[in-house]
Amino acid sequence: MPVSKPIRLCLLTTTILSVPALARAADTAPLMTVTATEVATPLADVPAGVTIITQAQMQARGDSTLVDALAAVPGLGVVQSGGPGGQASVFIRGTNSEDVLVLLDGVPVNDPSDANGAFNFGDYTISNIARIEVVRGPMSGLYGSNAIGGVINLISVKGSGKPTLSVSAAGGFPAQGQAGATLSGVAGKFDYALTAATDQQAGFDYTARRLSVYAGQRDPYRANLGALNLGYSPVDGTRISFIFRAQQTTSAAPNLGYPIYDDPNFFLYNENYFGKFGITSNLFNGLLTTELSASYVQNSLFFKNLLDAADPNAASANDHYHGYRTDVQWNNTLHVPDYGPAQFSSVLFGVEYINDRAFEAVNESGPFLINVKASQHSITGHFGVQTTLYNRLTLTGALRDDAVSSFGNAFTGRVGAVLAVPQADLHIKTSYGTGFLAPSLYDLHGINNFGYAGNPNLKPESSDGYEAGLQFDVPAFGQPDFASLSATYFNSNIRNLIEPNASFTSEVNINKVRTSGVETEVILTPANWLSADFTYTYTYARDLTGGTALARRPENTGSAALTIKPLPALTITPQLEYIGKFNDYLYDNNGFPAGTGTANSGTVFNVSLSYILNRSVSLFATGKNLLQSRFEPVNGLQIPGQSFLFGVRATVQ
């Protein structure tokens, strides 16, 4: 299909999007999101479930990995095979992990060579991440493939203000150490942020202790990160930027064979490189904002397993998976003057080109080497308009056309509305969207060391879904933000869901899947020195063909977190997370497969403390899994045991 066709289709389409009524926030600046609508919007005016996690919040909770940061987000299920460095998946509102699109500074970074094209959350550090925006619900109308369940946007640290050096160092037990430094600031027309960080852990034995094969083999973890974000503003309103990120991770894991073997020699090596060059400019006295960018992403994953005489599976591996992505985007926002009841109106339009390549080399049971090389590309056009009516009704929507070389076109959209009732401090939200997932290169052509082969006949996933909810803010006892209550019902139908077949030797399409449920959150601030955040999510996720529950989607999850300041300089943050029972592939106590069934629930309790010594130096401590839970998010593999970390942060200007 010619390149121009999807662009023409989108340019002929008119939608209604929204810009928030910023005038409502005269006294206090509201928390804003860019990811949910591609325009800076207060959270209260977004017709989607959105959670924003700042770097300050991650530090206060003692988060050191992306898995830590996302663990308590309502509507998200975070499942990691073992500890840091182990494969980790995120399920949003019961959809598959590959149905979650991950962006780094607006660039899609899902790995085309990884299983199902999913993003591996387990080996991603957050030292250079200033902010995480999580948007739940079908977002393909804005972002295309992979966004059936939602979008997670990782936003890098950017230089501002005076030159500042921020450093941290920490150590703890069992045998772990962390260190990091960020130099950032503005010098004339230049801004800069440079980060270097390392995380070293001796680790735990992630084989479930209940198994007879448990041998106490530690599974270590090591991650090194280097990142920079450079900008040059030749004139006011124009910024030329260059972002680069490089991370190297080494970890170890047990061998989930038949039976499970507590392998001392199974190692995973990951290298990740990201580069983005872009220019953003405000033209015609700010009437038009235009951004042109070109990005490159490279992921390299190595599985190495030496043959052990004691291994009943006689397993060995020397497998290489390399994924490459080139992304070019041109996005524009035309700001339209107010007219009648319509305020803060804009027109959005743009194009995107993505080219994916994958190379895989697998040693199959000895000297036989299998190589796979594959590629696919997509070309996209999008167009829309947005407005706020009568300073009360925020209407949102998006339309997008993706032409994917492996199967053809996908046309998706999203509409929504938020009605503000200021007399009751109430926002009523609703939205509807469609989505799709193009089969990844791994889905179509992937191989592994256990007889897996991709299915080139796969169909793309497609979906439609809606949500409706309320957000109610309650001032009381002299606190303007005493309580914030929100509840959202969501429902999504997915057709041709891509799932492993019964023998896990290939991928197949499931006819129809339904996910639905309720997300709730209560945030209380009864006093200046005390706040609390409670979440509860109910999720129904079923294969409607067979009536079975989808694996690793617990029906009931919840979290509770307090922020306590008994002294002005002291902050204590206890956190409790509950994961209910769920369907999984079970292993018996001898380490052998026991079919599918219900896996046990789990509760995890962490506490973080920080103490400000002076304006430049603070101390912190984090205790994780203090109740020594042996919860198995993947049956047969348990979470890390009890650990403690003590450190110092310092800032020099």
C-alpha positions as CSV (number, residue, x, y, z in Angstrom):
1,M,0.0,0.0,0.0
2,P,1.4,3.4,-0.9
3,V,2.7,5.4,2.0
4,S,0.4,8.3,1.4
5,K,-2.9,6.3,1.8
6,P,-2.9,6.0,5.6
7,I,-1.9,9.6,5.9
8,R,-4.6,10.8,3.6
9,L,-7.2,8.7,5.5
10,C,-6.2,10.4,8.8
11,L,-6.0,13.9,7.4
12,L,-9.6,13.6,6.2
13,T,-10.8,12.5,9.7
14,T,-12.1,15.0,12.3
15,T,-12.2,14.2,16.0
16,I,-12.9,16.0,19.2
17,L,-10.1,16.1,21.7
18,S,-9.8,18.2,24.8
19,V,-7.5,20.8,26.4
20,P,-8.1,21.3,30.1
21,A,-9.6,24.5,31.5
22,L,-6.3,25.7,33.0
23,A,-8.1,28.7,34.5
24,R,-9.7,26.4,37.0
25,A,-6.3,26.0,38.7
26,A,-5.6,29.5,39.7
27,D,-4.5,28.8,43.3
28,T,-2.6,25.6,43.0
29,A,-0.9,24.0,40.0
30,P,-2.7,20.7,39.2
31,L,-0.8,17.5,38.5
32,M,-0.5,17.3,34.7
33,T,-0.1,14.5,32.3
34,V,1.1,14.6,28.7
35,T,0.8,10.9,27.8
36,A,-2.9,10.6,28.1
37,T,-3.9,13.1,25.4
38,E,-0.5,14.2,23.9
39,V,-1.3,17.6,25.3
40,A,-0.5,18.8,28.9
41,T,-3.7,18.1,30.8
42,P,-4.7,18.1,34.5
43,L,-5.4,14.6,35.7
44,A,-8.9,15.5,36.8
45,D,-9.8,16.4,33.1
46,V,-8.5,13.1,31.6
47,P,-11.1,10.4,30.7
48,A,-8.7,7.6,31.6
49,G,-7.1,6.0,34.6
50,V,-3.8,7.8,35.0
51,T,-1.1,7.4,37.7
52,I,1.9,9.7,37.8
53,I,5.0,8.6,39.8
54,T,7.7,11.2,40.4
55,Q,11.3,10.7,41.2
56,A,10.8,12.1,44.7
57,Q,8.0,9.5,45.3
58,M,10.2,6.7,44.1
59,Q,13.0,7.8,46.4
60,A,10.7,8.2,49.3
61,R,9.4,4.6,48.9
62,G,12.9,3.1,48.3
63,D,12.2,2.1,44.7
64,S,15.4,1.0,42.8
65,T,13.9,-0.8,39.8
66,L,10.9,-0.3,37.5
67,V,9.2,-3.3,39.0
68,D,9.4,-1.6,42.4
69,A,8.0,1.7,41.1
70,L,4.9,0.1,39.4
71,A,4.0,-2.5,42.0
72,A,1.2,-0.5,43.7
73,V,-0.4,1.2,40.7
74,P,-4.1,0.3,40.6
75,G,-5.2,-1.8,37.7
76,L,-1.6,-3.1,37.1
77,G,-0.4,-6.7,37.8
78,V,3.4,-6.9,38.0
79,V,4.7,-10.4,37.7
80,Q,8.5,-11.1,38.0
81,S,10.2,-14.4,37.7
82,G,12.4,-14.3,40.8
83,G,14.1,-11.0,41.7
84,P,15.8,-8.1,40.0
85,G,17.0,-9.0,36.5
86,G,14.4,-11.8,36.1
87,Q,11.8,-11.6,33.4
88,A,9.0,-9.3,34.5
89,S,5.6,-8.7,32.8
90,V,3.0,-6.0,33.5
91,F,-0.7,-6.8,32.9
92,I,-3.0,-3.7,32.7
93,R,-6.6,-4.4,33.4
94,G,-6.2,-8.1,32.7
95,T,-4.8,-7.7,29.2
96,N,-1.6,-9.4,28.1
97,S,1.8,-8.0,28.8
98,E,2.5,-7.4,25.1
99,D,-0.7,-5.3,25.1
100,V,1.2,-2.7,27.2
101,L,3.1,-0.1,25.1
102,V,6.2,1.3,26.8
103,L,7.6,4.7,25.8
104,L,10.9,6.3,26.6
105,D,10.5,10.1,26.2
106,G,7.6,9.4,23.7
107,V,9.4,6.7,21.7
108,P,8.0,3.1,21.7
109,V,10.7,0.8,23.1
110,N,9.0,-2.6,23.2
111,D,11.6,-5.2,22.0
112,P,10.7,-6.9,18.7
113,S,13.0,-9.9,19.5
114,D,11.5,-10.5,23.0
115,A,8.6,-12.9,23.5
116,N,5.4,-11.5,22.0
117,G,7.2,-8.1,21.5
118,A,6.6,-7.4,25.1
119,F,8.7,-5.1,27.2
120,N,10.9,-6.7,29.9
121,F,10.3,-4.6,33.0
122,G,12.7,-6.8,35.1
123,D,16.0,-5.4,33.9
124,Y,15.3,-1.7,33.7
125,T,16.7,0.7,36.2
126,I,15.2,4.1,37.0
127,S,18.1,6.3,38.1
128,N,17.7,8.7,35.2
129,I,13.9,8.6,35.2
130,A,12.3,11.8,36.5
131,R,8.7,10.8,36.0
132,I,6.6,7.8,35.0
133,E,3.1,8.3,33.5
134,V,0.8,5.2,33.5
135,V,-2.3,5.5,31.3
136,R,-4.8,2.6,31.6
137,G,-7.3,1.6,28.9
138,P,-7.2,1.1,25.1
139,M,-4.8,3.8,23.7
140,S,-4.1,2.6,20.1
141,G,-6.0,5.7,18.8
142,L,-3.1,7.7,20.1
143,Y,-0.2,5.3,20.0
144,G,-0.9,2.4,17.7
145,S,0.2,-1.2,18.2
146,N,0.7,-2.7,21.7
147,A,-1.5,-0.1,23.4
148,I,-4.6,-2.3,23.9
149,G,-4.2,-2.4,27.6
150,G,-2.5,1.0,28.2
151,V,0.7,3.0,27.9
152,I,3.6,3.5,30.3
153,N,5.8,6.5,29.5
154,L,9.2,6.9,31.1
155,I,10.4,10.5,31.1
156,S,14.1,11.2,31.5
157,V,15.7,13.8,33.8
158,K,16.2,17.1,32.1
159,G,18.5,19.9,33.1
160,S,17.1,23.1,34.7
161,G,18.2,25.9,36.9
162,K,21.7,26.2,38.4
163,P,24.3,23.5,37.9
164,T,23.6,20.8,40.4
165,L,25.4,17.6,41.3
166,S,23.2,15.0,43.1
167,V,24.9,11.9,44.4
168,S,23.8,8.9,46.4
169,A,25.5,5.9,47.9
170,A,24.0,3.0,49.8
171,G,24.8,-0.5,51.2
172,G,23.0,-3.2,53.0
173,F,22.5,-6.9,53.5
174,P,22.4,-9.4,52.3
175,A,25.4,-8.1,50.3
176,Q,24.1,-5.2,48.2
177,G,25.4,-1.8,47.2
178,Q,24.1,1.1,45.1
179,A,25.6,4.4,43.9
180,G,24.6,7.1,41.5
181,A,25.3,10.6,40.4
182,T,23.4,13.2,38.2
183,L,24.9,16.4,37.0
184,S,22.3,18.8,35.6
185,G,21.6,22.4,34.9
186,V,21.5,25.2,32.4
187,A,24.5,27.2,31.0
188,G,23.4,30.0,28.6
189,K,21.6,28.4,25.7
190,F,22.5,24.8,26.8
191,D,20.8,22.5,29.2
192,Y,22.2,19.2,30.3
193,A,21.6,16.2,32.6
194,L,24.2,13.4,32.9
195,T,23.6,10.3,35.0
196,A,25.7,7.3,36.0
197,A,24.5,4.6,38.4
198,T,25.3,1.1,39.5
199,D,23.3,-1.5,41.5
200,Q,25.0,-4.7,42.8
201,Q,23.2,-7.4,44.7
202,A,24.3,-10.9,45.8
203,G,20.6,-11.8,45.6
204,F,18.6,-14.7,47.0
205,D,17.7,-18.2,45.8
206,Y,14.5,-17.5,43.9
207,T,13.6,-21.2,43.7
208,A,10.5,-21.7,46.0
209,R,11.7,-23.0,49.3
210,R,8.8,-25.5,49.4
211,L,10.4,-27.4,46.5
212,S,12.6,-30.5,47.2
213,V,15.0,-29.2,44.6
214,Y,15.7,-26.0,46.6
215,A,19.5,-25.8,47.1
216,G,20.1,-22.3,48.4
217,Q,21.8,-21.1,45.2
218,R,22.0,-17.3,45.2
219,D,21.0,-15.6,42.0
220,P,23.0,-12.3,41.8
221,Y,22.1,-9.1,40.0
222,R,24.3,-6.3,38.6
223,A,23.1,-3.3,36.6
224,N,25.2,-0.3,35.2
225,L,23.7,2.7,33.7
226,G,24.9,5.8,31.8
227,A,22.6,8.4,30.4
228,L,22.6,12.0,29.1
229,N,19.9,14.5,28.0
230,L,21.4,17.5,26.2
231,G,19.5,20.5,24.8
232,Y,20.4,23.7,22.9
233,S,18.0,26.6,22.4
234,P,19.3,28.9,19.7
235,V,16.2,31.1,20.0
236,D,13.3,31.3,22.4
237,G,10.8,28.6,21.8
238,T,13.1,26.3,19.9
239,R,15.1,23.4,21.5
240,I,17.4,20.9,19.7
241,S,17.9,17.8,21.9
242,F,19.9,14.7,22.1
243,I,19.1,11.8,24.5
244,F,21.3,8.8,25.0
245,R,20.9,5.9,27.4
246,A,23.0,2.7,27.8
247,Q,22.4,0.0,30.3
248,Q,24.1,-3.3,30.9
249,T,22.5,-5.9,33.2
250,T,23.6,-9.3,34.4
251,S,21.4,-11.7,36.5
252,A,21.0,-15.3,37.3
253,A,17.9,-17.5,37.6
254,P,16.7,-21.0,38.4
255,N,15.9,-23.3,35.5
256,L,12.2,-23.8,35.0
257,G,12.6,-27.2,33.4
258,Y,10.8,-30.6,33.8
259,P,11.5,-30.8,36.8
260,I,12.6,-27.4,38.1
261,Y,16.4,-27.5,38.7
262,D,18.0,-25.0,41.1
263,D,20.7,-24.2,38.5
264,P,23.9,-22.5,39.7
265,N,25.0,-21.7,36.1
266,F,22.0,-20.1,34.3
267,F,22.9,-16.5,33.5
268,L,21.1,-13.7,31.6
269,Y,23.0,-10.8,30.1
270,N,21.1,-7.8,28.7
271,E,22.4,-4.7,26.9
272,N,20.1,-1.9,26.0
273,Y,20.9,1.3,24.0
274,F,18.6,4.2,23.2
275,G,19.3,7.4,21.2
276,K,17.0,10.2,20.2
277,F,17.7,13.3,18.2
278,G,14.9,15.9,18.0
279,I,13.9,19.5,17.4
280,T,10.9,21.2,19.0
281,S,9.8,24.7,18.0
282,N,7.0,27.1,18.7
283,L,6.3,29.0,15.5
284,F,4.0,31.9,14.5
285,N,4.0,33.5,18.0
286,G,3.2,30.2,19.6
287,L,0.3,29.3,17.2
288,L,2.0,26.1,16.1
289,T,4.2,23.7,18.1
290,T,6.1,21.2,15.9
291,E,8.4,18.4,16.8
292,L,10.6,16.3,14.5
293,S,12.6,13.4,16.0
294,A,14.5,10.3,14.9
295,S,15.3,7.5,17.4
296,Y,17.2,4.2,17.5
297,V,16.7,1.4,20.0
298,Q,18.8,-1.7,20.4
299,N,18.2,-4.6,22.8
300,S,20.6,-7.6,23.1
301,L,19.7,-10.5,25.3
302,F,22.0,-13.5,26.0
303,F,21.0,-16.7,27.7
304,K,24.0,-18.8,28.9
305,N,23.6,-22.1,30.7
306,L,26.5,-24.4,31.3
307,L,25.7,-28.1,31.4
308,D,25.5,-29.5,34.9
309,A,26.0,-33.2,35.7
310,A,23.3,-32.9,38.4
311,D,20.7,-31.4,36.1
312,P,18.0,-34.0,35.3
313,N,17.0,-32.0,32.2
314,A,20.6,-32.0,30.8
315,A,19.9,-28.4,29.8
316,S,22.4,-26.0,28.3
317,A,22.1,-22.8,26.3
318,N,24.0,-20.2,24.5
319,D,21.2,-18.2,22.9
320,H,21.3,-14.7,21.4
321,Y,18.4,-12.4,20.8
322,H,18.9,-9.0,19.2
323,G,16.1,-6.5,18.5
324,Y,16.6,-3.2,16.6
325,R,14.0,-0.4,16.1
326,T,14.2,2.8,14.1
327,D,11.5,5.4,14.8
328,V,10.9,8.7,13.0
329,Q,8.1,11.0,14.2
330,W,6.7,14.4,13.1
331,N,4.0,15.7,15.5
332,N,2.3,19.1,15.5
333,T,-0.1,21.0,17.7
334,L,-2.0,24.0,16.2
335,H,-3.4,26.2,19.0
336,V,-6.7,27.7,17.9
337,P,-8.0,31.0,19.5
338,D,-11.1,30.7,21.7
339,Y,-14.4,31.0,19.9
340,G,-17.9,31.0,21.5
341,P,-18.1,28.3,24.2
342,A,-15.0,26.5,22.9
343,Q,-11.8,27.3,24.8
344,F,-8.2,26.1,24.6
345,S,-8.8,24.5,21.3
346,S,-6.1,22.8,19.2
347,V,-5.6,20.7,16.1
348,L,-3.2,17.8,16.2
349,F,-1.7,16.0,13.2
350,G,1.5,14.0,12.5
351,V,3.1,10.9,11.0
352,E,5.3,8.1,12.3
353,Y,7.5,5.5,10.7
354,I,8.8,2.4,12.6
355,N,11.1,-0.2,11.3
356,D,11.8,-3.3,13.4
357,R,14.5,-5.9,12.8
358,A,15.3,-9.1,14.9
359,F,18.2,-11.5,14.8
360,E,18.1,-14.7,16.8
361,A,20.8,-17.4,17.2
362,V,19.9,-20.5,19.3
363,N,21.9,-23.6,20.1
364,E,19.5,-26.4,19.9
365,S,20.5,-29.4,22.1
366,G,24.2,-29.5,21.3
367,P,26.1,-28.3,18.2
368,F,23.1,-27.4,16.1
369,L,22.7,-23.7,15.6
370,I,19.5,-22.1,14.3
371,N,19.5,-18.5,13.0
372,V,16.5,-16.3,12.3
373,K,16.5,-12.9,10.7
374,A,13.3,-11.0,10.2
375,S,12.0,-7.4,9.8
376,Q,8.7,-5.5,9.5
377,H,7.8,-1.8,9.3
378,S,4.8,0.4,9.8
379,I,3.7,3.8,8.6
380,T,1.2,5.9,10.5
381,G,-0.9,9.1,10.1
382,H,-3.0,10.8,12.8
383,F,-5.2,13.9,12.9
384,G,-7.5,15.5,15.4
385,V,-9.0,18.5,17.0
386,Q,-9.6,19.3,20.7
387,T,-11.6,21.7,22.8
388,T,-13.1,22.5,26.2
389,L,-16.8,23.6,26.2
390,Y,-18.3,26.1,28.6
391,N,-15.3,25.6,30.9
392,R,-17.1,22.5,32.2
393,L,-17.1,19.7,29.5
394,T,-13.8,18.3,28.4
395,L,-14.2,16.1,25.3
396,T,-11.4,13.9,24.2
397,G,-10.7,11.6,21.2
398,A,-8.2,10.4,18.7
399,L,-8.1,8.6,15.3
400,R,-5.1,6.8,13.9
401,D,-4.3,4.7,10.8
402,D,-1.4,2.2,10.9
403,A,-0.2,0.4,7.8
404,V,1.9,-2.6,9.0
405,S,3.9,-4.6,6.5
406,S,3.1,-8.0,8.0
407,F,-0.7,-7.7,7.6
408,G,-2.1,-4.4,6.3
409,N,-4.0,-1.5,7.9
410,A,-5.4,-1.0,11.3
411,F,-7.7,2.0,11.9
412,T,-8.3,2.8,15.6
413,G,-9.9,5.6,17.6
414,R,-10.7,6.8,21.1
415,V,-13.4,9.3,22.4
416,G,-14.1,10.4,25.9
417,A,-15.7,13.1,28.1
418,V,-15.2,14.6,31.5
419,L,-17.9,16.7,33.1
420,A,-16.7,18.9,36.0
421,V,-19.2,19.7,38.7
422,P,-17.3,22.3,40.8
423,Q,-20.2,22.8,43.2
424,A,-19.7,19.2,44.4
425,D,-15.9,18.9,43.7
426,L,-16.9,16.1,41.3
427,H,-15.6,14.9,37.9
428,I,-17.6,12.4,35.9
429,K,-15.6,10.5,33.3
430,T,-16.3,8.1,30.4
431,S,-14.4,7.0,27.3
432,Y,-14.5,4.4,24.5
433,G,-11.6,3.2,22.4
434,T,-10.5,0.5,20.0
435,G,-7.1,-1.1,19.8
436,F,-4.9,-3.5,17.9
437,L,-1.6,-5.5,18.3
438,A,0.4,-6.4,15.3
439,P,2.1,-9.8,15.7
440,S,5.7,-9.2,16.7
441,L,8.7,-10.6,14.9
442,Y,9.1,-13.1,17.8
443,D,5.4,-14.2,17.4
444,L,5.9,-14.7,13.7
445,H,9.5,-16.1,13.5
446,G,10.8,-16.6,17.0
447,I,12.7,-19.7,18.3
448,N,14.1,-20.9,21.6
449,N,15.9,-23.8,23.2
450,F,12.8,-25.7,24.1
451,G,11.4,-26.5,20.6
452,Y,9.4,-23.2,20.2
453,A,8.8,-21.9,16.6
454,G,6.9,-18.8,15.6
455,N,3.6,-18.8,13.7
456,P,3.8,-16.8,10.4
457,N,0.0,-17.2,10.0
458,L,-1.0,-15.2,13.1
459,K,-3.7,-12.6,12.8
460,P,-3.4,-9.2,14.7
461,E,-5.3,-8.7,17.9
462,S,-8.1,-6.2,17.9
463,S,-10.1,-4.8,20.7
464,D,-12.8,-2.4,21.9
465,G,-13.4,-1.2,25.4
466,Y,-15.0,1.4,27.5
467,E,-14.8,2.8,31.0
468,A,-16.8,5.0,33.3
469,G,-16.0,6.5,36.6
470,L,-16.2,9.3,39.2
471,Q,-13.6,11.3,41.1
472,F,-14.8,13.1,44.2
473,D,-12.6,15.5,46.2
474,V,-13.6,16.3,49.8
475,P,-12.3,19.3,51.7
476,A,-12.7,18.9,55.5
477,F,-11.1,19.7,58.9
478,G,-9.2,22.6,57.4
479,Q,-7.6,20.5,54.7
480,P,-8.5,21.5,51.2
481,D,-7.4,18.0,50.0
482,F,-8.7,16.0,53.0
483,A,-9.9,13.1,50.8
484,S,-9.9,12.2,47.1
485,L,-12.1,9.2,46.1
486,S,-12.2,7.6,42.7
487,A,-13.8,4.6,41.2
488,T,-13.8,3.3,37.6
489,Y,-15.5,0.5,35.9
490,F,-13.8,-0.9,32.8
491,N,-14.7,-3.5,30.1
492,S,-12.7,-4.7,27.1
493,N,-13.2,-7.3,24.5
494,I,-10.2,-8.7,22.6
495,R,-10.4,-10.8,19.5
496,N,-7.6,-13.0,18.2
497,L,-5.6,-12.7,21.4
498,I,-2.1,-14.1,20.8
499,E,-1.3,-16.8,23.3
500,P,1.1,-19.8,23.5
501,N,-0.5,-23.1,22.4
502,A,-1.1,-26.0,24.9
503,S,2.4,-27.4,24.4
504,F,4.2,-23.9,24.4
505,T,5.7,-24.7,21.1
506,S,4.2,-21.8,19.1
507,E,1.7,-19.0,19.2
508,V,-2.0,-19.2,18.4
509,N,-5.0,-16.8,18.2
510,I,-7.7,-17.2,20.9
511,N,-11.1,-16.3,19.4
512,K,-12.4,-13.9,22.1
513,V,-11.3,-12.7,25.5
514,R,-13.1,-10.4,27.9
515,T,-11.6,-8.3,30.7
516,S,-13.6,-6.2,33.1
517,G,-13.4,-4.9,36.6
518,V,-13.3,-2.0,39.0
519,E,-10.4,0.2,40.1
520,T,-10.8,2.2,43.3
521,E,-8.5,4.6,45.1
522,V,-8.8,6.6,48.3
523,I,-6.2,9.3,49.2
524,L,-6.5,10.8,52.6
525,T,-4.7,13.8,54.1
526,P,-6.1,14.3,57.5
527,A,-3.1,16.4,58.7
528,N,-0.1,18.1,57.3
529,W,2.1,15.4,58.8
530,L,0.0,12.4,57.7
531,S,-1.3,11.1,54.4
532,A,-2.6,7.7,53.2
533,D,-3.2,6.0,49.8
534,F,-5.4,2.9,49.6
535,T,-6.1,1.1,46.3
536,Y,-8.3,-1.9,45.4
537,T,-8.8,-3.5,42.0
538,Y,-11.1,-6.3,41.0
539,T,-10.3,-7.9,37.6
540,Y,-12.3,-10.4,35.6
541,A,-10.1,-11.8,32.7
542,R,-11.5,-14.8,30.8
543,D,-11.0,-16.8,27.6
544,L,-14.7,-16.8,26.5
545,T,-14.0,-19.7,24.1
546,G,-13.2,-22.1,27.0
547,G,-14.4,-20.1,29.9
548,T,-11.0,-20.3,31.7
549,A,-9.3,-17.6,33.6
550,L,-6.3,-16.0,32.0
551,A,-3.0,-16.9,33.8
552,R,-1.5,-14.7,36.4
553,R,-4.4,-12.2,36.6
554,P,-5.5,-12.2,40.2
555,E,-9.2,-11.1,40.7
556,N,-8.4,-9.1,43.8
557,T,-5.4,-6.9,44.5
558,G,-4.8,-3.9,46.8
559,S,-2.3,-1.7,48.4
560,A,-1.9,0.7,51.4
561,A,0.7,3.3,51.9
562,L,1.2,5.9,54.6
563,T,3.4,8.9,54.7
564,I,4.1,9.9,58.3
565,K,6.2,13.0,59.3
566,P,6.5,12.8,63.1
567,L,9.3,15.4,62.9
568,P,9.8,18.0,60.2
569,A,13.0,16.3,59.1
570,L,11.8,12.7,59.4
571,T,9.6,10.8,56.9
572,I,8.4,7.2,57.4
573,T,6.7,5.4,54.5
574,P,5.2,2.0,55.3
575,Q,3.7,0.1,52.3
576,L,1.6,-3.0,52.2
577,E,0.7,-4.9,48.9
578,Y,-1.8,-7.7,48.6
579,I,-2.0,-10.0,45.6
580,G,-5.0,-12.4,45.6
581,K,-5.2,-16.0,44.3
582,F,-4.8,-16.5,40.5
583,N,-4.7,-19.1,37.8
584,D,-1.2,-20.4,36.9
585,Y,0.8,-23.2,35.6
586,L,1.6,-25.2,38.8
587,Y,4.6,-27.1,40.0
588,D,4.3,-29.7,42.8
589,N,6.7,-29.9,45.7
590,N,9.0,-32.2,43.8
591,G,9.4,-29.6,41.1
592,F,7.3,-31.3,38.4
593,P,4.5,-29.7,36.4
594,A,1.1,-30.3,38.0
595,G,-1.2,-28.8,35.3
596,T,-3.1,-25.5,35.7
597,G,-4.9,-24.4,38.8
598,T,-5.2,-21.8,41.6
599,A,-1.9,-20.4,43.0
600,N,-1.8,-18.9,46.5
601,S,-2.2,-15.3,47.4
602,G,0.6,-13.2,48.9
603,T,1.2,-10.1,51.0
604,V,4.4,-7.9,50.9
605,F,5.3,-5.3,53.5
606,N,8.0,-2.7,53.1
607,V,9.1,0.4,55.1
608,S,11.3,3.4,54.0
609,L,12.7,6.2,56.2
610,S,14.4,9.4,55.3
611,Y,16.0,12.0,57.6
612,I,17.1,15.5,56.4
613,L,20.3,16.5,58.0
614,N,20.5,19.9,56.3
615,R,19.6,21.5,53.0
616,S,22.2,19.4,51.1
617,V,22.4,16.0,52.9
618,S,19.8,13.4,53.8
619,L,19.9,9.9,55.1
620,F,17.6,7.0,54.1
621,A,16.9,3.4,54.9
622,T,14.7,0.8,53.3
623,G,13.5,-2.5,54.6
624,K,11.8,-4.9,52.0
625,N,9.7,-7.9,52.6
626,L,9.9,-7.4,56.3
627,L,7.3,-10.2,57.0
628,Q,9.5,-12.6,55.0
629,S,6.7,-13.6,52.6
630,R,7.4,-16.6,50.3
631,F,4.9,-15.5,47.7
632,E,5.3,-17.0,44.3
633,P,4.2,-14.6,41.5
634,V,5.3,-17.3,39.1
635,N,4.5,-20.7,40.5
636,G,7.8,-22.3,41.6
637,L,9.7,-19.0,41.9
638,Q,9.4,-16.9,45.0
639,I,10.0,-13.2,45.6
640,P,13.3,-11.9,47.2
641,G,13.6,-12.4,50.9
642,Q,14.0,-9.8,53.7
643,S,16.6,-7.1,52.9
644,F,17.8,-3.8,54.3
645,L,19.5,-0.9,52.6
646,F,21.1,2.2,54.3
647,G,22.3,5.2,52.4
648,V,23.0,8.9,52.0
649,R,21.9,11.5,49.4
650,A,23.7,14.8,48.8
651,T,23.2,17.8,46.6
652,V,25.9,20.3,45.6
653,Q,25.2,23.5,43.7
